[in-house]
Amino acid sequence: MSTTTSWPTDAAELLPDDGYAGTLVGRAWVPDAGGPCVVGIREDGVIDVTASFPTMRALTETPDPAAAAAAATGPVLGALDDLVANTPPERRDPARPWLLSPIDLHVVKAAGVTFPVSMLERVIEERARGDQDAAGAIRAEIHAVLGGSLDSLRPGSPEAVDLKVFLVDRGWWSQYLEVGIGPDAEVFTKAPVLSTVGACVDVGVLSTSAWNNPEPEIVLVVASDGRIVGASLGNDVNLRDVEGRSALLLGKAKDNNASAAVGPFVRLFDATYDLDALRRSVVTLSVAGDDGYRLDGASELARISRDPAELVAQVVGAHHRYPDGFALYLGTMFAPVDDRDEPGRGFTHHDGDVVRIAEPRLGALVNRVRSSESAEGWTFGIDDLYRSLARRGLLG
């Protein structure tokens, strides 16, 4: 895989294992159009379908997005290899198209504490008050108190209630255990509309953070009526020291420049890929540093404590509507604890780390870690999008 000075140069590094067999869609910045375009990712090239669907939201709101995308026609922007090669900012030719995050007007939501392993790590963060040095001892103490595996525990079940009573009696109850095994999921707004970054660009970590990590996740794409219409990959970049000081700092820990990555494409549900296939996902993670450091991990969606459909139902319904739909990060079981620098201090990012998040049916999301302050700034907002579409005569 690439190092910090070598980005993916061809489509094969980002595509699913079955290549173009599924219905893959995305977005690209097209200089000749003066703005972003919705694109179909096909074997014969990247097709601009913006004349049919001015936004990704417009496509995902159709009754059958996969069929609509497959039927759409438009000009060929070039081979996917060409757009991949032109996406990294430092080697980008601004006169040629490049890839963007595949979502636009969807609200960016995230579910937290959806795997037992990550739940325990959140408890550790809380009890350590963000102190990386104290985390190791607290981790050992928690495992000794809880014992065994929590994988089979269903949130809100009688067994979960019994565990809550047990922990409260021993002074070990936590707000993270509440959302991990209680009836209500943690769902928060991860990032503003249009602020997500895609593949082959930098992700941002606040320069003031000393304890942070990637969070490799499946990202659902959900229509306004609650239909799950497709999926992508995501990196829910997390500042463990910030959230550990106080859960009320979740916004500061989660929402920073370039801190939400989605991509490389959205795979729409069709005959080749559906919700049951998604439930069998195994997301892999690799982190490669300039210092020769290497970290590998995996997250099996089958071990999630709440089914994806259940999480969606907690987000949208009579209690809350999303007229433009939403993207939902499903959470991760991957919480790196192995020491990187000093013994007992666990993992944290270094500037220049290359993070590769992959799943066989969704492809690979590759990003490089920079400080949020130095990553490419977010400057194109909702008003800019609609002005761009209006100039092109694409608003009906």
C-alpha positions as CSV (number, residue, x, y, z in Angstrom):
1,M,0.0,0.0,0.0
2,S,1.0,3.6,-0.5
3,T,3.1,5.6,2.0
4,T,2.6,9.2,2.9
5,T,4.2,10.3,-0.3
6,S,2.4,7.9,-2.6
7,W,-1.3,7.9,-3.2
8,P,-3.4,5.3,-5.1
9,T,-2.9,5.9,-8.8
10,D,-5.4,3.6,-10.3
11,A,-9.0,2.5,-9.8
12,A,-8.2,-1.0,-8.7
13,E,-6.9,0.3,-5.4
14,L,-10.3,1.8,-4.6
15,L,-12.9,-0.5,-6.3
16,P,-14.8,-3.4,-4.7
17,D,-13.5,-6.9,-5.2
18,D,-16.1,-7.4,-7.9
19,G,-15.1,-4.3,-9.8
20,Y,-17.9,-2.5,-11.6
21,A,-20.4,-5.3,-11.1
22,G,-22.5,-3.3,-8.6
23,T,-24.2,0.1,-9.0
24,L,-21.5,2.5,-8.0
25,V,-22.2,6.3,-7.9
26,G,-20.2,9.2,-6.6
27,R,-19.5,12.9,-7.0
28,A,-16.7,14.7,-8.9
29,W,-15.6,18.3,-9.2
30,V,-15.7,19.1,-12.9
31,P,-13.9,22.3,-13.8
32,D,-15.7,22.6,-17.2
33,A,-19.0,22.6,-15.3
34,G,-17.8,25.0,-12.6
35,G,-18.9,22.8,-9.8
36,P,-19.7,19.3,-8.5
37,C,-21.4,16.6,-10.6
38,V,-23.1,13.4,-9.7
39,V,-21.4,10.5,-11.5
40,G,-21.9,6.9,-12.3
41,I,-18.8,4.7,-11.9
42,R,-18.8,2.3,-14.8
43,E,-16.3,0.1,-16.7
44,D,-16.5,2.4,-19.7
45,G,-15.7,5.5,-17.7
46,V,-17.0,8.0,-15.2
47,I,-20.4,9.2,-16.5
48,D,-21.7,12.7,-15.6
49,V,-25.4,12.1,-14.8
50,T,-26.0,15.5,-13.3
51,A,-28.6,16.4,-16.0
52,S,-30.8,13.7,-14.6
53,F,-29.8,14.1,-10.9
54,P,-28.4,17.5,-9.9
55,T,-27.5,16.2,-6.5
56,M,-26.9,12.8,-4.9
57,R,-29.9,13.5,-2.7
58,A,-32.1,13.7,-5.8
59,L,-30.8,10.3,-6.9
60,T,-31.3,8.6,-3.6
61,E,-34.8,10.0,-3.2
62,T,-36.0,8.1,-6.3
63,P,-38.1,4.9,-5.8
64,D,-35.3,2.7,-7.1
65,P,-32.0,4.6,-7.0
66,A,-30.0,1.7,-8.5
67,A,-32.2,1.3,-11.5
68,A,-32.4,5.1,-11.9
69,A,-28.6,5.4,-11.8
70,A,-28.1,2.5,-14.3
71,A,-30.5,4.1,-16.8
72,A,-29.0,7.6,-16.6
73,T,-26.9,8.8,-19.4
74,G,-24.4,11.7,-19.9
75,P,-21.0,12.7,-21.0
76,V,-17.9,10.6,-20.1
77,L,-15.6,12.6,-17.8
78,G,-12.7,10.2,-18.3
79,A,-11.5,6.9,-17.0
80,L,-11.8,6.3,-13.2
81,D,-8.0,5.9,-13.2
82,D,-7.6,9.5,-14.4
83,L,-9.9,10.9,-11.7
84,V,-8.2,8.9,-8.9
85,A,-4.8,10.1,-10.0
86,N,-6.0,13.7,-10.1
87,T,-7.6,13.8,-6.7
88,P,-4.8,14.3,-4.1
89,P,-4.4,18.1,-3.7
90,E,-0.7,18.2,-4.1
91,R,-0.7,16.6,-7.6
92,R,-4.1,17.9,-8.8
93,D,-4.5,19.6,-12.1
94,P,-7.3,22.1,-11.5
95,A,-8.3,21.9,-15.1
96,R,-9.2,18.2,-14.9
97,P,-12.0,16.4,-12.9
98,W,-11.3,14.9,-9.5
99,L,-13.3,12.8,-7.0
100,L,-15.3,14.3,-4.1
101,S,-17.1,12.7,-1.1
102,P,-20.1,10.8,-2.7
103,I,-22.7,12.5,-0.5
104,D,-24.0,16.1,-0.6
105,L,-27.3,17.3,1.0
106,H,-27.6,14.3,3.3
107,V,-27.4,15.1,7.0
108,V,-24.3,13.4,8.4
109,K,-25.2,11.3,11.5
110,A,-23.2,8.8,13.5
111,A,-24.1,6.1,15.9
112,G,-21.8,5.6,18.8
113,V,-21.1,2.8,21.2
114,T,-22.6,0.2,19.0
115,F,-20.0,-2.5,19.7
116,P,-19.2,-3.9,23.1
117,V,-15.4,-3.4,22.6
118,S,-15.8,0.3,21.7
119,M,-18.3,0.7,24.6
120,L,-15.7,-0.4,27.1
121,E,-13.1,1.9,25.6
122,R,-15.5,4.9,26.0
123,V,-15.9,3.9,29.7
124,I,-12.1,3.9,30.0
125,E,-11.9,7.3,28.4
126,E,-14.5,8.7,30.8
127,R,-12.9,7.2,33.9
128,A,-9.4,8.3,32.8
129,R,-10.7,11.9,32.2
130,G,-8.8,11.9,28.9
131,D,-5.5,10.9,30.6
132,Q,-3.8,8.5,28.3
133,D,-1.3,7.3,31.0
134,A,-4.1,6.2,33.3
135,A,-6.1,4.2,30.6
136,G,-4.1,1.0,30.8
137,A,-4.7,0.4,34.5
138,I,-8.4,1.3,34.2
139,R,-8.8,-1.0,31.3
140,A,-7.5,-3.9,33.3
141,E,-9.8,-3.1,36.3
142,I,-12.9,-2.8,34.1
143,H,-12.3,-6.2,32.4
144,A,-11.8,-7.8,35.8
145,V,-15.1,-6.4,37.1
146,L,-17.2,-7.2,34.0
147,G,-15.5,-10.5,33.0
148,G,-16.5,-12.6,30.0
149,S,-17.8,-11.4,26.7
150,L,-20.6,-8.8,26.1
151,D,-21.0,-9.7,22.4
152,S,-24.3,-11.6,22.9
153,L,-25.8,-8.9,25.1
154,R,-28.8,-7.2,23.4
155,P,-29.4,-3.5,24.4
156,G,-32.6,-3.1,26.3
157,S,-33.0,-6.8,27.1
158,P,-33.7,-8.2,30.6
159,E,-30.0,-9.3,30.7
160,A,-28.9,-5.8,30.0
161,V,-31.1,-4.5,32.7
162,D,-29.6,-7.0,35.2
163,L,-26.1,-5.9,34.1
164,K,-27.0,-2.3,34.7
165,V,-28.2,-3.1,38.3
166,F,-24.9,-5.0,38.9
167,L,-22.8,-2.1,37.7
168,V,-24.8,0.6,39.6
169,D,-24.4,-1.4,42.8
170,R,-20.7,-1.4,42.4
171,G,-20.4,2.3,41.4
172,W,-19.4,1.4,37.8
173,W,-22.3,2.8,35.9
174,S,-21.5,5.1,33.0
175,Q,-23.3,7.2,30.4
176,Y,-21.5,5.1,27.8
177,L,-22.8,1.9,29.2
178,E,-26.3,3.5,29.2
179,V,-26.3,3.9,25.4
180,G,-24.3,0.7,24.9
181,I,-26.8,-1.6,26.6
182,G,-29.8,0.6,27.3
183,P,-32.8,0.9,25.1
184,D,-31.8,4.2,23.4
185,A,-28.9,4.3,20.9
186,E,-26.4,7.2,20.9
187,V,-26.9,9.0,17.6
188,F,-25.3,12.4,17.0
189,T,-24.6,14.8,14.1
190,K,-21.1,14.1,13.0
191,A,-20.5,16.9,10.5
192,P,-22.3,19.7,8.7
193,V,-23.9,19.1,5.3
194,L,-21.4,19.2,2.4
195,S,-18.4,19.1,4.8
196,T,-17.3,15.5,4.4
197,V,-14.1,14.6,2.5
198,G,-13.7,11.7,0.1
199,A,-10.9,9.3,-0.8
200,C,-7.3,10.3,-1.6
201,V,-7.3,13.5,0.4
202,D,-6.3,14.4,3.9
203,V,-8.4,13.7,7.0
204,G,-8.0,16.2,9.9
205,V,-7.0,15.7,13.6
206,L,-6.8,18.8,15.8
207,S,-3.2,19.7,16.4
208,T,-3.9,20.1,20.2
209,S,-5.0,16.4,20.5
210,A,-2.5,14.0,22.0
211,W,-4.8,10.9,22.0
212,N,-6.8,10.1,18.9
213,N,-7.6,7.3,16.4
214,P,-9.4,6.4,13.2
215,E,-12.8,4.8,13.4
216,P,-13.4,2.5,10.4
217,E,-17.1,2.2,9.7
218,I,-19.9,1.3,7.3
219,V,-21.9,4.4,6.3
220,L,-25.6,3.9,5.4
221,V,-27.2,6.1,2.8
222,V,-30.9,6.6,3.8
223,A,-33.7,8.3,1.9
224,S,-36.1,10.7,3.6
225,D,-38.8,8.0,4.1
226,G,-36.3,5.8,6.0
227,R,-35.3,3.4,3.1
228,I,-31.7,2.3,3.3
229,V,-30.7,2.7,-0.4
230,G,-27.0,2.0,-0.3
231,A,-23.8,2.1,1.7
232,S,-20.3,3.5,1.7
233,L,-17.2,3.5,3.9
234,G,-16.3,6.1,6.5
235,N,-13.7,7.3,8.9
236,D,-15.3,8.9,12.0
237,V,-12.1,10.5,13.2
238,N,-12.1,10.7,17.0
239,L,-10.2,12.7,19.6
240,R,-10.1,10.4,22.6
241,D,-8.6,12.9,25.0
242,V,-11.2,15.5,24.2
243,E,-14.2,13.3,24.6
244,G,-12.7,11.6,27.6
245,R,-12.5,14.9,29.5
246,S,-16.3,15.3,29.1
247,A,-19.0,13.8,26.9
248,L,-20.3,17.4,26.5
249,L,-17.2,18.0,24.3
250,L,-18.4,15.4,21.8
251,G,-18.8,18.2,19.1
252,K,-15.2,19.3,19.6
253,A,-14.0,15.7,19.6
254,K,-15.9,14.8,16.4
255,D,-16.6,17.8,14.2
256,N,-13.5,19.5,12.9
257,N,-12.1,20.4,9.5
258,A,-11.7,17.3,7.4
259,S,-12.7,15.0,10.3
260,A,-15.4,13.1,8.5
261,A,-14.4,10.9,5.5
262,V,-16.9,9.1,3.3
263,G,-16.2,7.1,0.1
264,P,-14.9,6.3,-2.2
265,F,-18.3,5.6,-3.7
266,V,-21.9,4.8,-2.7
267,R,-22.9,1.2,-3.7
268,L,-26.6,1.3,-4.2
269,F,-28.7,-1.7,-3.3
270,D,-29.5,-3.9,-6.3
271,A,-29.4,-7.6,-7.3
272,T,-25.6,-7.7,-6.4
273,Y,-25.7,-6.0,-3.0
274,D,-28.4,-5.6,-0.4
275,L,-28.9,-5.1,3.4
276,D,-28.3,-8.8,4.1
277,A,-24.9,-8.6,2.3
278,L,-24.1,-5.4,4.2
279,R,-24.8,-7.2,7.5
280,R,-22.0,-9.7,6.6
281,S,-19.5,-6.9,6.2
282,V,-16.0,-7.2,7.6
283,V,-14.3,-3.8,7.6
284,T,-10.5,-3.8,7.7
285,L,-8.2,-1.1,8.8
286,S,-4.5,-0.4,8.2
287,V,-2.5,2.5,9.4
288,A,1.0,3.1,7.9
289,G,3.3,5.7,9.4
290,D,6.4,7.5,8.2
291,D,8.1,6.0,11.2
292,G,7.6,2.5,9.9
293,Y,4.7,1.9,12.3
294,R,2.0,-0.5,11.0
295,L,-1.4,-1.2,12.6
296,D,-4.0,-3.6,11.2
297,G,-7.4,-4.4,12.5
298,A,-10.9,-5.6,11.5
299,S,-14.5,-4.9,12.5
300,E,-17.2,-7.5,11.8
301,L,-20.6,-5.9,11.4
302,A,-22.2,-9.1,12.6
303,R,-21.0,-8.3,16.1
304,I,-22.9,-5.0,16.2
305,S,-25.2,-4.7,19.2
306,R,-28.0,-3.0,17.3
307,D,-29.1,-4.1,13.8
308,P,-28.5,-1.3,11.1
309,A,-32.3,-1.2,10.4
310,E,-32.9,-0.7,14.2
311,L,-30.4,2.2,14.3
312,V,-32.1,3.8,11.2
313,A,-35.5,3.5,12.9
314,Q,-34.1,5.3,16.0
315,V,-33.0,8.2,13.7
316,V,-36.0,8.7,11.4
317,G,-39.7,8.3,11.9
318,A,-42.7,10.2,13.3
319,H,-40.4,11.6,16.0
320,H,-37.9,13.2,13.5
321,R,-37.9,13.7,9.7
322,Y,-35.0,14.3,7.3
323,P,-36.4,15.7,4.1
324,D,-33.1,15.3,2.3
325,G,-32.2,11.9,3.8
326,F,-29.1,11.2,5.8
327,A,-25.9,9.3,5.9
328,L,-25.4,7.2,9.1
329,Y,-22.0,6.0,10.4
330,L,-22.7,2.7,12.1
331,G,-19.9,2.7,14.7
332,T,-16.9,0.5,15.0
333,M,-15.6,-2.3,17.2
334,F,-12.1,-1.2,16.5
335,A,-10.5,0.8,19.4
336,P,-6.7,0.5,19.1
337,V,-5.0,0.1,22.5
338,D,-1.5,-1.3,21.4
339,D,1.3,1.1,22.4
340,R,2.8,3.1,19.6
341,D,5.2,5.5,21.3
342,E,5.7,5.1,25.1
343,P,4.7,1.9,27.0
344,G,1.2,2.2,28.5
345,R,0.1,5.1,26.3
346,G,-1.6,3.1,23.6
347,F,-2.2,4.3,20.0
348,T,-2.4,7.8,18.6
349,H,-2.0,9.2,15.1
350,H,1.2,10.8,13.8
351,D,1.1,13.4,11.1
352,G,1.4,11.7,7.7
353,D,-0.2,8.4,8.7
354,V,-2.0,6.7,5.7
355,V,-5.3,5.2,6.8
356,R,-6.9,2.5,4.5
357,I,-10.4,1.4,5.4
358,A,-11.7,-1.4,3.2
359,E,-14.6,-3.8,2.7
360,P,-14.7,-6.3,-0.2
361,R,-18.1,-5.1,-1.6
362,L,-17.5,-1.4,-0.9
363,G,-13.9,-0.9,-2.0
364,A,-11.3,1.1,-0.1
365,L,-11.3,4.6,1.5
366,V,-7.7,5.8,1.6
367,N,-6.7,9.1,3.4
368,R,-3.7,10.7,4.9
369,V,-3.7,12.2,8.4
370,R,-2.9,15.9,8.8
371,S,-3.9,18.5,11.4
372,S,-7.3,19.9,10.9
373,E,-5.7,23.3,10.7
374,S,-3.5,22.3,7.7
375,A,-5.8,20.0,5.8
376,E,-7.6,21.4,2.8
377,G,-10.2,23.8,4.0
378,W,-14.0,23.4,3.6
379,T,-15.2,26.4,1.5
380,F,-18.0,25.1,-0.7
381,G,-21.3,25.2,1.1
382,I,-25.0,24.8,0.4
383,D,-25.4,28.3,-1.1
384,D,-22.4,27.7,-3.3
385,L,-23.9,24.4,-4.5
386,Y,-27.3,25.9,-5.4
387,R,-25.6,28.9,-7.2
388,S,-23.5,26.5,-9.2
389,L,-26.6,24.4,-10.1
390,A,-28.5,27.5,-11.0
391,R,-25.7,28.8,-13.3
392,R,-25.9,25.4,-15.1
393,G,-29.7,25.5,-15.5
394,L,-30.1,22.4,-13.4
395,L,-32.7,23.7,-10.9
396,G,-36.2,22.8,-12.1
